[in-house]
Amino acid sequence: MDKKTVFSAIQPTGSIHIGNYLGAVKNWCKLQDEYNCYFAIADLHSLTTSLNSAASLLRSNIFDMYCMLLACGLNTSQCTFFCQSGVVQHSQLAWVLNCYTQYGEAKRMTQFKDKSQKNSDNVNVGLFAYPILQAADILLYNAHYVPIGIDQKQHLELSRNIAERFNQRYSPTFNVPDLLIPKVGAKIFSLTEPLQKMSKSDENLNSYILLTDDNDTIVRKIKRAVTDSGDRIEYSKDKPGLSNLLSIYCAFSECSPAKVVDIFESASYAQLKEELSALVVAHLEPIRTEYQRLKLEKTFIKRCMEEGADKACHTAKKMLDKVYKKVGLM
């Protein structure tokens, strides 16, 4: 009960890549030892861009993501792990918070502008209201910290503004959450375009490494990764490709950047790639094996989902009841 509370969520987009893993999931597994953690699969958020896909695909992606996060190390006895749609209070609180969010605030969200351009044939209201539902996700569990990527910082600021506005109008109700960014691996870039964030939507399959990639595929992708001119191994803005590979090595090995540079001081780019490949393979192979095992345990996974949703509902209902009472709802 004395532990601070952490909330974070991830959309069910199928297999996740090492950018997702190093920037979020790997950190979640550590946080569950230190904090009171609520981790969710944000399946309601995924509706903003997946309505043109088959319902069966979304269900499959949700199931696969749940299995993958368990395989990565989330422990349902140490954290509350659930699907967002299984806790109705998320949608209910989001509606209330819509009424405490100014139109101008929501309009300024840069991700809405970006996603609108990428999905110009489906610029829906859900996409516009996405950050308010995200605020509800966070505030529903009175989170102290939110371990999200730098690109989500603006959304967290909106959550803080909404919490402060609500607290000032009524009385202290919500914690005002703070951002929690891992020191290493917070942002991993494309292996082929190292100035761009790693993304599974990239048409070049060599630009990212999936946690489900086999060992040979991992080795091949790292071998083909873009490096830079020169032969000295160092972190430099002038060497984005090399710096990205070093960042990946730091995140997997949990060594400091300075130590990694020392390790490869006299090594060639080829040697760095060979060592990095071995490190990534050794780390991901047991995750992939456990993931494949869990996918066959459908009854067990369904029970975990139900138990996680029940635990989350227990906390969420208390907060929603408090909010309803303060705004005058029965």
PEGIHU-V813850 format. One record per pair of residues at least 12 apart in sequence whose C-alpha atoms are under 7 Angstrom apart, sorted by sequence separation. I is the first residue (numbers start at 1). J is the second residue. D is the distance in whole Angstrom. If there is no record, write none. Layout:
[[I/J/D] [I/J/D]]
This chain:
[[164/176/7] [163/176/6] [228/241/6] [192/206/7] [227/241/4] [228/242/6] [112/127/7] [191/206/7] [192/207/5] [206/221/5] [226/241/5] [227/242/5] [112/128/6] [160/176/5] [191/207/5] [160/177/6] [190/207/5] [191/208/6] [190/208/6] [131/155/6] [135/159/5] [234/261/6] [249/276/6] [233/261/7] [252/280/7] [6/35/6] [12/41/6] [5/35/6] [6/36/6] [7/37/6] [8/38/7] [9/39/6] [10/40/7] [11/41/6] [12/42/7] [4/35/5] [5/36/5] [6/37/5] [7/38/5] [8/39/5] [9/40/4] [10/41/5] [11/42/5] [12/43/6] [144/175/6] [146/177/7] [148/179/7] [233/264/7] [3/35/5] [4/36/6] [5/37/6] [6/38/6] [7/39/6] [8/40/6] [9/41/6] [10/42/5] [11/43/6] [142/174/6] [143/175/6] [144/176/7] [145/177/5] [146/178/6] [147/179/6] [148/180/7] [149/181/7] [233/265/6] [3/36/6] [9/42/6] [142/175/5] [144/177/5] [145/178/5] [146/179/5] [147/180/4] [148/181/7] [192/225/6] [11/45/7] [98/132/6] [143/177/6] [144/178/6] [145/179/6] [146/180/6] [147/181/6] [191/225/5] [192/226/5] [11/46/6] [97/132/7] [139/174/6] [145/180/6] [191/226/6] [149/186/6] [231/268/7] [94/132/6] [94/133/5] [43/83/7] [44/84/7] [38/79/6] [39/80/6] [40/81/6] [41/82/6] [42/83/7] [43/84/6] [44/85/6] [37/79/5] [38/80/5] [39/81/5] [40/82/5] [41/83/5] [42/84/5] [43/85/6] [94/136/5] [36/79/7] [37/80/6] [38/81/6] [39/82/7] [40/83/5] [41/84/6] [93/136/6] [29/73/6] [40/84/6] [29/74/6] [195/240/7] [32/78/6] [90/136/6] [194/240/6] [14/61/5] [32/79/6] [90/137/6] [194/241/5] [13/61/6] [12/61/5] [12/62/5] [14/64/7] [194/244/7] [223/273/6] [14/65/6] [222/273/6] [12/65/6] [189/244/6] [222/277/6] [188/244/7] [219/277/5] [218/277/7] [101/162/7] [100/162/7] [185/247/6] [185/248/7] [218/281/7] [184/250/7] [185/251/5] [215/281/6] [184/251/6] [211/284/6] [212/288/6] [211/288/7] [48/126/6] [48/127/5] [45/130/7] [24/147/7] [24/148/7] [23/149/7] [7/138/6] [7/143/6] [6/143/5] [5/143/5] [6/144/6] [7/145/7] [8/146/6] [5/144/5] [6/145/5] [7/146/5] [8/147/6] [4/144/6] [5/145/7] [6/146/6] [8/148/7] [170/326/7] [23/185/5] [22/185/5] [23/186/4] [22/186/7] [23/187/6] [19/187/7] [19/188/5] [141/315/7] [141/316/6] [140/316/6] [19/198/6] [140/319/6] [17/208/6] [18/209/6] [17/209/5] [18/210/6] [17/210/4] [18/211/7] [16/210/6] [17/211/6] [15/210/6] [16/211/6] [15/211/7] [15/212/7] [72/287/6] [71/287/5] [71/290/5] [71/291/5] [83/305/7] [87/309/6] [68/291/5] [82/305/6] [86/309/6] [67/291/6] [87/312/7] [82/308/5] [83/309/7] [87/313/6] [67/294/6] [81/308/5] [82/309/5] [89/316/6] [93/320/6] [67/295/6] [80/308/6] [89/317/7] [22/251/6] [80/311/7] [89/320/7] [80/312/7]]
